[in-house]
Amino acid sequence: MLTFLTATANLPFTVALGVMLILLLIEIVSLGFGVAASGLFDSMLPDVDGHGLHVGDGGGSELAGAQLAERCMQWLHIGRVPMLILIATLLTGFGLCGLALQWIAAHLTGALLPAWIAAPVSVFPALFFVHVVGDLIARALPQDETDAVSSDSFVGRSATIVLGTARVGAAAQAWLRDEHGKRHYVMVEPRHDGDAFEAGDRVRLVARDGARFRAEHDGG
């Protein structure tokens, strides 16, 4: 077994599992001091929402890209589970799936797959592993207030443009937090002709217009 684990073709997977064990040890030790390393790690990260990305004014393709990115983050439970835990889960899935693949290859062909083949192949089941295990973890974690809120209550709140450039007639996606701290994504247009909001700009929602919101630059 040790020979199998330390084989050159298996190094990406054994290293991944080793890093996961180190992260687990750090989390356990930090809890002993009354501070969760996963929570501390999340506090040092910006909100994972595409903030700061700029893809230009791409119209429908830009919006489709933003929606795809949002769905991917939701599928991986980013924002629902601490990032450090998601990283450890990904490393675990990658390591276990890779070793399982190599074990099957060794028993079927008598040889291990080259690492440059086995590693990329193992990424896909590892992501599915994150999806499944992340959902279980998210359900087990204490949940924030989940009271439903009306979209009308977003008026008056500050939001951050996520992707693209918002102009009158060409909305861009923005995110905000409601009164319970829950994140929401909305489509935003400037209130005044000639105004434009770039990715990363802070705006204040001043009116709702159907499925979109009118906004002004947030001077506060």
Secondary structure, 3 states (H helix, E strand, C coil): CHHHHCCHHHHHHHHHHHHHHHHHHHHHHHHHCCCCHHHHHHHHCCCCCCCCCCCCCCHHHHHHHHHHHHHHHHHCCECCECHHHHHHHHHHHHHHHHHHHHHHHHHHHCCCCCHHHHHHHHHHHHHHHHHHHHHHHHHHCCCCCCCCCCHHHHCCCEEEEEECCEECCECEEEEEECCCCCEEEEEEEECCCCCCECCCCEEEEEEEECCEEEEEECCC
